[in-house]
Amino acid sequence: MKKVLVVDDEYDIREILDDYLSACNVNVRTAENGEIAISVFEEFKPDLAIVDIQMSIMGGIEFSKKIMAENPDFPIVMITGYYNDYDIDEILALGVKEVVKKPLHLEQFYNSLQKYFT
């Protein structure tokens, strides 16, 4: 069973992704910010992280830098409702695999994640 860490400060987003991915036979853990997600990452050892860019306590970019410093090939997919506020090329240059604009279309989003479950 694949393991995914979902990091978002919006409770509803965490719950929707948890419910949907769990229904797709994915083991999911969630965290409400990057700081908590670091601990969950170390304990859970996920196959993939879905991370919101903008969070009040350690945002997605800082979280990604910390994780990728020790795990450079780890797949991180960023999600954001503020897509046009960021330099996407700069984020991808960090090693982030994709940046996806909210709102998510769950089935399409899940299908796009399949390439990271090899």
TORMISE-370821 format. One record per residue: y negated, x negated, z negated of N, C-alpha, C in turn. Coordinates in pm, 1 decimal, decimal comma, padded with zeros to 6 digits. Layout:
<sites>
       n_py       n_px       n_pz      ca_py      ca_px      ca_pz       c_py       c_px       c_pz
          Y          X          Z          Y          X          Z          Y          X          Z
...
</sites>
This chain:
<sites>
       n_py       n_px       n_pz      ca_py      ca_px      ca_pz       c_py       c_px       c_pz
    00118,3   -00084,3    00000,0    00000,0    00000,0    00000,0   -00124,3   -00088,5    00000,0
   -00216,0   -00058,2    00088,8   -00340,3   -00133,3    00098,3   -00431,4   -00099,6   -00019,2
   -00512,9   -00199,2   -00058,1   -00602,7   -00182,5   -00171,6   -00747,3   -00201,9   -00127,0
   -00831,9   -00104,0   -00160,7   -00972,3   -00107,5   -00120,6   -01061,6   -00089,4   -00243,1
   -01162,0   -00174,0   -00251,4   -01265,6   -00163,2   -00353,7   -01386,9   -00095,9   -00290,4
   -01432,3    00014,2   -00350,3   -01550,1    00087,0   -00303,6   -01661,7    00064,4   -00405,2
   -01774,2    00010,8   -00357,0   -01886,7   -00020,5   -00445,0   -02009,9    00054,0   -00394,0
   -02055,5    00149,3   -00471,6   -02173,7    00227,4   -00434,3   -02234,1    00285,5   -00560,9
   -02365,9    00286,0   -00570,6   -02431,2    00340,6   -00689,6   -02438,9    00492,7   -00686,2
   -02402,8    00554,3   -00576,1   -02401,2    00700,4   -00566,8   -02260,6    00750,9   -00600,5
   -02253,2    00825,3   -00709,1   -02124,1    00878,2   -00755,0   -02052,9    00957,9   -00645,9
   -02127,8    01043,7   -00576,7   -02066,8    01128,2   -00473,8   -02002,4    01045,8   -00362,5
   -02066,2    00939,1   -00321,2   -02009,7    00852,6   -00216,3   -01881,4    00787,9   -00265,7
   -01883,8    00736,5   -00388,7   -01762,1    00675,1   -00444,3   -01648,0    00775,8   -00448,3
   -01676,8    00897,3   -00494,4   -01572,6    00999,2   -00507,2   -01519,4    01045,5   -00371,9
   -01607,6    01065,0   -00275,7   -01564,8    01107,4   -00142,2   -01475,0    01000,4   -00079,7
   -01516,8    00875,2   -00087,0   -01435,1    00768,3   -00029,4   -01304,5    00751,0   -00105,6
   -01308,9    00760,1   -00237,2   -01187,3    00750,2   -00318,5   -01088,8    00860,2   -00279,7
   -01136,8    00984,2   -00275,2   -01049,3    01096,8   -00241,2   -00991,4    01082,9   -00100,5
   -01076,8    01050,1   -00004,2   -01030,7    01042,1    00134,5   -00931,9    00927,6    00153,6
   -00967,7    00808,9    00104,9   -00879,7    00693,7    00122,6   -00748,8    00710,8    00046,5
   -00755,0    00768,1   -00071,5   -00632,2    00794,4   -00147,8   -00540,9    00888,8   -00071,3
   -00597,4    00989,3   -00005,8   -00519,0    01082,5    00075,3   -00457,0    01012,2    00196,3
   -00515,6    00898,6    00234,9   -00462,2    00818,4    00346,2   -00367,1    00709,7    00296,0
   -00320,1    00725,1    00173,0   -00223,7    00631,8    00112,7   -00282,5    00491,8    00090,9
   -00406,9    00487,9    00044,3   -00474,1    00363,1    00010,0   -00499,2    00363,5   -00140,1
   -00471,2    00251,8   -00205,4   -00499,0    00236,0   -00347,6   -00646,9    00198,1   -00361,0
   -00724,8    00280,9   -00430,1   -00869,7    00263,2   -00436,5   -00914,5    00239,1   -00580,1
   -01006,4    00146,2   -00594,4   -01081,5    00127,7   -00718,7   -01227,8    00134,9   -00681,3
   -01309,4    00182,3   -00774,3   -01451,6    00195,7   -00747,0   -01534,3    00122,5   -00852,4
   -01657,9    00092,5   -00814,4   -01754,7    00032,8   -00906,4   -01892,3    00083,4   -00866,4
   -01979,4    00102,2   -00966,1   -02111,6    00157,7   -00938,3   -02218,3    00054,1   -00908,2
   -02184,4   -00073,3   -00916,4   -02278,4   -00178,5   -00877,5   -02202,1   -00309,0   -00856,1
   -02271,9   -00406,6   -00797,4   -02208,2   -00533,3   -00765,3   -02160,9   -00611,8   -00885,5
   -02233,2   -00601,0   -00994,0   -02195,5   -00674,3   -01115,3   -02058,5   -00627,6   -01167,0
   -02040,5   -00498,5   -01178,4   -01911,7   -00443,8   -01221,4   -01804,8   -00473,5   -01116,8
   -01843,2   -00466,8   -00990,4   -01747,9   -00488,9   -00881,6   -01687,4   -00629,2   -00884,0
   -01763,0   -00728,1   -00929,7   -01709,3   -00864,8   -00940,0   -01587,3   -00865,3   -01031,5
   -01598,3   -00800,9   -01147,3   -01486,0   -00794,2   -01241,5   -01369,5   -00716,3   -01183,4
   -01399,5   -00602,6   -01119,3   -01293,8   -00521,2   -01058,8   -01225,2   -00601,2   -00948,2
   -01301,7   -00672,6   -00867,8   -01246,5   -00754,7   -00760,1   -01147,0   -00856,4   -00815,7
   -01186,0   -00926,3   -00920,0   -01100,4   -01030,9   -00977,8   -00970,8   -00974,0   -01033,6
   -00977,0   -00855,8   -01092,8   -00858,6   -00793,3   -01152,0   -00772,7   -00721,6   -01047,5
   -00835,1   -00650,6   -00955,8   -00766,6   -00563,6   -00859,9   -00713,2   -00637,9   -00737,8
   -00781,8   -00742,1   -00696,7   -00746,1   -00820,6   -00578,6   -00728,0   -00732,7   -00453,9
   -00837,1   -00667,0   -00410,7   -00828,1   -00574,8   -00297,7   -00807,7   -00647,0   -00164,3
   -00767,0   -00568,9   -00064,5   -00752,6   -00618,7    00072,0   -00883,0   -00606,8    00149,1
   -00973,7   -00523,0    00098,9   -01098,7   -00492,4    00168,1   -01197,2   -00436,7    00066,0
   -01326,0   -00462,5    00087,4   -01430,1   -00399,1    00006,0   -01526,5   -00324,1    00096,8
   -01560,7   -00203,5    00054,8   -01663,5   -00122,0    00119,6   -01780,1   -00120,3    00021,8
   -01893,9   -00175,2    00063,4   -02002,3   -00202,2   -00030,9   -02135,2   -00149,1    00022,1
   -02203,3   -00071,9   -00061,3   -02338,1   -00026,1   -00029,6   -02431,9   -00146,2   -00033,4
   -02525,2   -00152,1    00058,4   -02619,8   -00264,7    00059,9   -02716,5   -00254,4   -00056,9
   -02774,3   -00136,9   -00076,5   -02884,2   -00121,8   -00171,9   -02835,6   -00055,9   -00300,4
   -02829,6   -00136,9   -00406,7   -02794,2   -00087,0   -00540,3   -02887,5   -00153,8   -00639,7
   -02914,3   -00086,0   -00750,2   -03012,9   -00138,6   -00845,1   -02962,3   -00260,1   -00922,6
   -02835,2   -00264,5   -00954,9   -02780,5   -00378,6   -01028,5   -02687,5   -00453,5   -00934,1
   -02728,4   -00570,0   -00891,7   -02658,7   -00653,2   -00794,2   -02620,1   -00573,7   -00670,3
   -02704,9   -00579,5   -00571,7   -02681,7   -00510,7   -00445,8   -02568,7   -00571,7   -00365,4
   -02540,1   -00510,1   -00254,3   -02427,5   -00549,8   -00171,3   -02438,3   -00688,8   -00112,4
   -02559,3   -00730,5   -00078,0   -02575,3   -00864,3   -00019,9   -02543,2   -00971,7   -00122,7
   -02597,0   -00957,4   -00242,7   -02568,8   -01055,7   -00348,6   -02420,2   -01054,8   -00385,2
   -02360,2   -00935,0   -00395,9   -02217,4   -00924,5   -00423,5   -02136,8   -00998,1   -00315,4
   -02172,3   -00974,1   -00190,3   -02099,2   -01035,6   -00079,4   -02109,2   -01187,0   -00082,6
   -02227,0   -01238,8   -00110,4   -02244,8   -01384,0   -00118,8   -02154,2   -01443,8   -00226,2
   -02147,8   -01377,8   -00342,5   -02065,1   -01429,1   -00452,3   -01916,4   -01425,0   -00417,2
   -01871,2   -01315,1   -00359,9   -01729,3   -01301,8   -00325,4   -01692,9   -01399,2   -00213,9
   -01776,4   -01408,3   -00112,5   -01743,2   -01490,5    00003,3   -01756,0   -01639,7   -00024,1
   -01828,2   -01677,0   -00128,8   -01837,8   -01818,0   -00165,1   -01698,9   -01873,1   -00199,8
   -01615,1   -01789,6   -00261,3   -01480,5   -01833,6   -00299,7   -01371,3   -01774,2   -00212,4
   -01405,5   -01672,4   -00133,4   -01308,4   -01602,7   -00048,1   -01370,6   -01580,8    00089,5
   -01393,6   -01688,3    00166,6   -01471,7   -01676,8    00289,9   -01413,4   -01584,1    00396,8
   -01285,3   -01558,2    00393,7   -01224,0   -01471,5    00494,6   -01205,0   -01328,5    00447,1
   -01248,7   -01298,0    00325,4   -01229,6   -01164,1    00271,5   -01313,6   -01063,0    00348,4
   -01252,8   -00952,5    00394,1   -01328,9   -00853,9    00472,3   -01414,1   -00761,0    00385,0
   -01542,7   -00762,1    00414,2   -01638,1   -00672,3    00349,3   -01705,3   -00589,7    00457,7
   -01706,0   -00458,4    00437,4   -01776,8   -00366,4    00525,5   -01891,1   -00307,2    00444,5
   -02012,6   -00326,8    00492,8   -02130,2   -00273,8    00424,5   -02161,4   -00135,1    00477,6
   -02210,9   -00050,4    00388,8   -02257,8    00082,0    00427,5   -02400,0    00098,3    00374,9
   -02479,9    00173,7    00448,8   -02617,9    00193,1    00405,2   -02679,7    00317,5    00468,4
   -02762,5    00380,9    00392,7   -02843,0    00490,1    00443,9   -02976,9    00440,1    00496,4
   -03001,1    00309,4    00482,3   -03128,1    00247,7    00521,4   -03105,9    00141,3    00628,6
   -03024,6    00174,1    00726,1   -02980,9    00080,5    00830,0   -03097,1    00006,4    00895,5
   -03203,1    00076,7    00928,0   -03315,3    00015,1    00999,5   -03402,7   -00073,4    00911,4
   -03378,5   -00073,7    00781,0   -03457,1   -00155,6    00689,2   -03402,6   -00298,1    00675,0
   -03290,5   -00327,4    00739,5   -03224,1   -00456,6    00721,1   -03206,6   -00529,0    00853,3
   -03201,8   -00661,5    00844,5   -03168,3   -00744,2    00960,0   -03015,6   -00753,3    00963,2
   -02954,2   -00670,0    01043,7   -02808,5   -00659,5    01047,5   -02745,1   -00791,6    01089,7
   -02805,8   -00861,9    01184,1   -02750,9   -00990,8    01228,0   -02747,4   -01091,0    01112,7
   -02849,0   -01086,8    01028,3   -02854,0   -01176,3    00912,4   -02741,3   -01143,4    00813,4
   -02715,2   -01015,7    00794,1   -02607,2   -00973,4    00704,3   -02471,8   -01014,5    00762,0
   -02452,8   -00994,9    00889,8   -02326,9   -01033,6    00953,8   -02307,7   -01185,3    00950,0
   -02417,4   -01260,5    00954,1   -02409,5   -01406,4    00947,3   -02354,2   -01454,3    00813,0
   -02362,8   -01370,6    00710,3   -02305,2   -01404,8    00580,0   -02152,1   -01402,8    00584,0
   -02096,9   -01336,0    00684,9   -01952,4   -01319,7    00693,3   -01908,0   -01176,5    00674,9
   -02002,8   -01087,4    00647,3   -01971,7   -00944,5    00638,5   -01918,4   -00901,6    00774,5
   -01813,4   -00821,0    00775,3   -01747,7   -00783,8    00901,0   -01824,6   -00678,3    00980,0
   -01880,9   -00579,0    00910,8   -01951,9   -00470,5    00977,5   -02057,3   -00414,2    00884,0
   -02157,8   -00351,1    00943,1   -02254,2   -00272,4    00867,3   -02253,7   -00133,6    00931,1
   -02221,6   -00032,5    00850,0   -02205,3    00103,9    00899,5   -02312,7    00192,8    00837,2
   -02371,9    00274,9    00921,9   -02480,2    00363,8    00879,0   -02423,6    00490,7    00814,8
   -02480,6    00527,6    00699,1   -02449,2    00656,1    00637,2   -02529,4    00764,1    00708,9
   -02484,8    00885,4    00714,5   -02361,5    00936,9    00654,1   -02239,2    00892,7    00734,0
   -02131,0    00873,5    00662,3   -02006,0    00828,5    00723,7   -01929,7    00946,6    00780,9
   -01869,2    00925,5    00893,6   -01775,4    01021,7    00950,7   -01638,5    00970,6    00909,8
   -01580,7    01031,1    00807,4   -01467,4    00972,7    00735,7   -01348,7    00933,5    00823,0
   -01304,2    01021,1    00909,3   -01187,1    00987,8    00991,1   -01217,6    00869,6    01083,2
   -01331,8    00871,9    01146,8   -01372,2    00762,8    01235,3   -01389,3    00633,1    01154,9
   -01450,9    00642,4    01038,5   -01470,6    00525,6    00952,2   -01336,3    00468,0    00909,4
   -01245,0    00552,3    00864,3   -01112,6    00505,8    00823,0   -01040,6    00438,3    00939,6
   -01046,1    00498,6    01056,0   -00980,4    00438,5    01172,7   -01037,8    00301,1    01205,0
   -01168,9    00284,7    01187,1   -01231,6    00155,0    01214,4   -01190,8    00049,4    01111,8
   -01149,1    00091,8    00993,2   -01106,2   -00002,5    00889,3   -00966,2   -00057,8    00915,0
   -00890,1    00007,7    00999,0   -00750,8   -00030,4    01021,5   -00735,9   -00176,2    01065,8
   -00832,2   -00228,7    01137,6   -00822,0   -00366,6    01186,1   -00823,6   -00469,0    01071,8
   -00869,4   -00427,7    00953,5   -00873,0   -00519,1    00838,7   -00747,1   -00509,1    00753,0
   -00656,6   -00420,4    00789,6   -00533,2   -00400,8    00713,2   -00413,9   -00467,4    00779,4
   -00435,4   -00574,5    00852,4   -00324,1   -00639,8    00922,0   -00251,2   -00737,7    00832,6
</sites>
